């Protein structure tokens, strides 16, 4: 999902989609896409808005730029751009007009999804994990057969106003059979340790659940993706939360998270990481 306005980053996000902001030399959304490809996903659909069309431009061929780079003798740059353009089969769609919310955005991908299970991601956060975080989701789907929610466990009171939380019965230390989900309950109000994060695998029934919720809600109400999930839970569809293992979490959805991601990955740069570290140390923070 990449149709958001990125209001937290205005005015910078007025002309450039938030998820196209660079982290070192890649836009945020490329890190997300590369994690999908690493897990074996070959068909990727972007839900865009009229304000995020630069995402499409990034993943589609740009012949005029290739011609310019060829004349400049920068074949290595052309190879990297072609690698990005051919990482997967990309398709693009606009979020439907009318009701706002992530649930409505997901419904915009009906034709792409069809009757297949699918991975759903937010475009402004990603993980580095072993095994890869998307692989962890897919393996859980294969094992349990139900829809899967990627989670982290947290007892931090402030996270109650930042994340949604799943409740239910623990299958084991790492897996929860979900019975309900509460979206951003408030500081210190989390009903469990299971914070729901980006990364979900849904059976196609999820789209029918969203359509049902869409018909039931008043037109002015924003439809969050959790409305569809609650419909599935009421119908006793199997839904599981899995705790990500061996992960590092990068959240670029707000300014501080974006800055932290820049610093962490900057320090790990093979090109200038040591020099950057020396610079930070010289600041005597």
C-alpha positions as CSV (number, residue, x, y, z in Angstrom):
1,X,0.0,0.0,0.0
2,X,1.6,3.2,-1.2
3,X,-1.3,5.7,-1.6
4,X,-0.8,7.8,1.5
5,X,-0.2,11.6,1.5
6,X,2.7,11.5,3.9
7,X,1.4,14.5,5.8
8,X,4.0,14.0,8.6
9,X,6.7,15.0,6.1
10,X,5.1,18.0,4.5
11,X,6.2,20.1,2.8
12,X,8.9,17.7,1.6
13,X,6.2,15.1,0.6
14,X,4.2,17.6,-1.4
15,X,6.0,16.7,-4.7
16,X,7.7,13.5,-3.7
17,X,5.9,10.4,-2.2
18,X,7.1,9.8,1.3
19,X,8.1,6.3,0.5
20,X,10.3,7.6,-2.3
21,X,12.5,9.5,0.2
22,X,16.1,8.2,-0.1
23,X,17.7,6.1,2.6
24,X,21.4,6.5,1.5
25,X,21.0,5.8,-2.2
26,X,17.7,3.8,-2.4
27,X,14.1,5.0,-1.9
28,X,12.4,3.5,1.2
29,X,10.0,1.4,-0.9
30,X,12.8,-0.3,-2.8
31,X,14.0,-1.8,0.5
32,X,10.5,-3.2,1.0
33,X,10.4,-4.6,-2.5
34,X,13.8,-6.2,-2.2
35,X,12.7,-8.1,0.9
36,X,9.7,-9.4,-1.1
37,X,11.9,-10.6,-3.9
38,X,14.3,-12.2,-1.4
39,X,11.4,-14.3,-0.2
40,X,10.6,-15.5,-3.7
41,X,7.7,-13.2,-4.5
42,X,7.5,-12.6,-8.2
43,X,4.4,-10.5,-8.7
44,X,4.1,-7.2,-6.9
45,X,1.2,-4.8,-7.1
46,X,1.4,-1.2,-5.9
47,X,-1.7,0.6,-4.7
48,X,-1.0,4.3,-5.6
49,X,-2.8,7.6,-5.6
50,X,-2.5,10.5,-8.0
51,X,0.1,11.9,-5.6
52,X,2.4,8.9,-5.6
53,X,3.0,8.2,-9.3
54,X,6.7,8.7,-8.9
55,X,6.8,5.2,-7.4
56,X,5.7,3.8,-10.8
57,X,8.3,5.8,-12.5
58,X,11.0,4.4,-10.3
59,X,10.1,0.7,-11.1
60,X,9.4,1.1,-14.8
61,X,12.0,1.5,-17.5
62,X,13.3,5.0,-18.3
63,X,14.8,4.8,-21.8
64,X,15.8,8.5,-22.0
65,X,17.9,8.1,-18.8
66,X,19.5,4.9,-20.0
67,X,20.5,6.7,-23.2
68,X,22.0,9.6,-21.2
69,X,23.9,7.2,-19.0
70,X,25.2,5.2,-22.0
71,X,26.6,8.4,-23.5
72,X,28.3,9.2,-20.2
73,X,29.8,5.7,-20.1
74,X,28.0,4.8,-16.9
75,X,27.1,1.2,-17.8
76,X,27.2,0.1,-14.1
77,X,24.4,2.5,-13.3
78,X,22.3,1.2,-16.3
79,X,22.8,-2.4,-15.0
80,X,21.6,-1.4,-11.5
81,X,18.5,0.4,-12.9
82,X,17.7,-2.7,-15.1
83,X,18.0,-4.9,-12.0
84,X,15.4,-2.8,-10.2
85,X,13.1,-2.8,-13.2
86,X,13.2,-6.6,-13.6
87,X,13.3,-7.7,-10.0
88,X,9.7,-8.8,-10.3
89,X,6.6,-8.4,-12.4
90,X,5.2,-5.0,-11.3
91,X,1.7,-3.8,-11.7
92,X,0.1,-0.6,-10.5
93,X,-3.4,0.6,-9.6
94,X,-5.0,3.7,-8.1
95,X,-6.9,3.6,-4.8
96,X,-10.6,3.8,-5.5
97,X,-12.3,7.1,-4.9
98,X,-14.9,7.5,-2.2
99,X,-14.3,6.2,1.3
100,X,-10.8,6.8,2.8
101,X,-8.8,4.2,4.7
102,X,-6.4,1.3,4.3
103,X,-9.3,-1.1,3.9
104,X,-10.6,0.7,0.8
105,X,-7.0,0.8,-0.6
106,X,-6.8,-2.9,-0.3
107,X,-10.1,-3.4,-2.2
108,X,-8.5,-1.5,-5.1
109,X,-6.3,-4.6,-5.7
110,X,-9.3,-7.1,-6.1
111,X,-8.4,-7.8,-9.8
112,X,-4.8,-8.4,-9.0
113,X,-5.4,-10.7,-6.1
114,X,-8.2,-12.7,-7.7
115,X,-8.6,-16.0,-5.7
116,X,-5.0,-16.2,-4.5
117,X,-3.6,-15.8,-1.0
118,X,-1.5,-12.6,-0.9
119,X,1.1,-10.7,1.1
120,X,0.1,-7.3,2.3
121,X,2.7,-4.7,3.3
122,X,2.9,-1.1,4.3
123,X,5.4,0.8,2.1
124,X,7.2,2.7,4.9
125,X,8.6,0.0,7.2
126,X,10.7,-3.0,6.7
127,X,12.8,-5.6,8.6
128,X,16.1,-7.3,8.2
129,X,15.7,-10.8,9.6
130,X,17.1,-14.3,9.5
131,X,15.3,-16.0,7.9
132,X,13.9,-13.0,6.0
133,X,10.7,-11.6,7.5
134,X,8.5,-12.3,4.5
135,X,9.8,-15.9,4.5
136,X,8.8,-16.2,8.1
137,X,5.2,-15.1,7.2
138,X,5.0,-17.5,4.2
139,X,6.3,-20.4,6.3
140,X,3.7,-19.7,9.0
141,X,1.0,-19.6,6.3
142,X,2.1,-23.0,5.0
143,X,2.2,-24.5,8.5
144,X,-1.1,-23.1,9.9
145,X,-3.2,-22.6,6.8
146,X,-4.9,-19.4,8.1
147,X,-4.3,-15.7,7.5
148,X,-1.1,-14.5,9.2
149,X,-0.3,-11.3,11.0
150,X,3.3,-10.3,11.6
151,X,3.9,-9.2,15.2
152,X,6.4,-8.1,17.7
153,X,6.1,-8.5,21.4
154,X,6.3,-5.3,23.4
155,X,5.5,-4.1,27.0
156,X,6.4,-0.5,26.3
157,X,3.4,1.6,27.5
158,X,3.9,4.2,24.8
159,X,3.4,1.6,22.1
160,X,-0.2,1.4,23.0
161,X,-0.8,4.6,21.1
162,X,1.3,3.5,18.1
163,X,0.4,0.0,17.2
164,X,-2.6,-2.3,17.0
165,X,-2.6,-5.3,19.3
166,X,-3.9,-8.8,18.9
167,X,-5.5,-10.9,21.6
168,X,-6.2,-14.6,21.7
169,X,-4.8,-18.0,22.7
170,X,-1.1,-18.7,22.4
171,X,-0.4,-21.8,20.3
172,X,3.2,-21.6,21.5
173,X,5.6,-18.9,22.5
174,X,5.9,-17.5,19.0
175,X,2.3,-18.1,17.6
176,X,-1.0,-16.7,18.7
177,X,-4.5,-17.9,17.5
178,X,-6.1,-14.5,17.1
179,X,-9.5,-13.8,18.6
180,X,-9.6,-10.0,18.4
181,X,-7.6,-7.0,17.4
182,X,-7.6,-3.5,19.0
183,X,-6.2,-0.7,16.9
184,X,-4.0,1.8,18.9
185,X,-5.8,1.4,22.3
186,X,-3.8,4.2,24.0
187,X,-0.7,4.6,26.2
188,X,-0.6,1.9,28.8
189,X,-3.9,0.4,27.4
190,X,-2.5,-2.5,25.3
191,X,-4.6,-5.7,25.9
192,X,-1.6,-8.0,25.2
193,X,2.1,-8.0,24.2
194,X,1.3,-8.8,20.6
195,X,1.7,-5.7,18.5
196,X,0.6,-6.1,14.9
197,X,3.1,-4.7,12.4
198,X,3.6,-4.5,8.6
199,X,3.6,-7.9,7.0
200,X,0.5,-10.0,6.6
201,X,-0.6,-13.0,4.6
202,X,-4.3,-13.1,3.8
203,X,-6.5,-15.7,2.3
204,X,-8.7,-14.2,-0.5
205,X,-11.7,-14.3,1.9
206,X,-10.3,-11.2,3.4
207,X,-11.4,-9.2,0.4
208,X,-15.0,-10.4,0.8
209,X,-14.8,-9.5,4.5
210,X,-13.7,-6.0,3.5
211,X,-16.5,-5.6,1.0
212,X,-19.0,-6.6,3.6
213,X,-17.6,-4.0,6.0
214,X,-17.6,-1.4,3.3
215,X,-21.4,-1.9,2.7
216,X,-22.1,-1.8,6.4
217,X,-20.2,1.4,7.3
218,X,-21.6,4.9,6.9
219,X,-20.0,6.7,3.9
220,X,-18.1,9.2,6.1
221,X,-16.3,6.6,8.2
222,X,-12.7,5.7,7.3
223,X,-12.3,2.0,6.8
224,X,-9.2,0.6,8.4
225,X,-8.0,-2.8,7.3
226,X,-8.9,-4.2,10.7
227,X,-12.6,-3.9,9.8
228,X,-12.1,-6.8,7.4
229,X,-10.1,-8.8,9.9
230,X,-12.8,-8.4,12.5
231,X,-15.4,-9.7,10.0
232,X,-13.2,-12.8,9.4
233,X,-12.8,-13.4,13.1
234,X,-16.5,-13.2,13.6
235,X,-16.9,-15.8,10.9
236,X,-14.4,-18.0,12.8
237,X,-11.9,-17.8,9.9
238,X,-8.5,-18.9,11.2
239,X,-6.1,-16.0,11.9
240,X,-2.7,-16.3,13.5
241,X,-0.2,-13.8,14.8
242,X,3.5,-14.8,14.6
243,X,6.3,-13.1,16.4
244,X,9.1,-12.1,14.1
245,X,12.4,-13.7,14.9
246,X,16.0,-12.4,14.7
247,X,15.0,-9.1,13.3
248,X,16.0,-5.5,13.0
249,X,13.0,-3.1,12.5
250,X,13.3,0.0,10.4
251,X,10.3,2.4,10.6
252,X,10.5,5.4,8.3
253,X,6.9,6.4,8.9
254,X,7.8,9.5,11.0
255,X,10.7,11.9,11.0
256,X,12.5,10.4,14.0
257,X,12.2,6.8,12.6
258,X,13.4,8.0,9.2
259,X,16.4,9.7,10.8
260,X,17.3,6.7,12.9
261,X,17.1,4.5,9.8
262,X,19.4,6.9,7.9
263,X,22.0,6.8,10.7
264,X,21.9,3.0,11.2
265,X,22.3,2.2,7.6
266,X,24.8,5.1,7.1
267,X,27.0,3.6,9.7
268,X,26.9,0.2,7.9
269,X,27.8,1.7,4.5
270,X,30.8,0.0,2.9
271,X,31.5,3.2,1.1
272,X,31.6,5.7,3.9
273,X,30.5,4.0,7.1
274,X,33.8,4.4,9.0
275,X,34.1,8.0,8.0
276,X,30.5,8.7,9.1
277,X,31.2,7.0,12.4
278,X,34.2,9.2,13.0
279,X,32.1,12.3,12.1
280,X,29.5,11.4,14.7
281,X,32.1,10.8,17.3
282,X,33.6,14.1,16.6
283,X,30.4,15.8,17.6
284,X,30.9,14.8,21.2
285,X,27.3,14.0,21.7
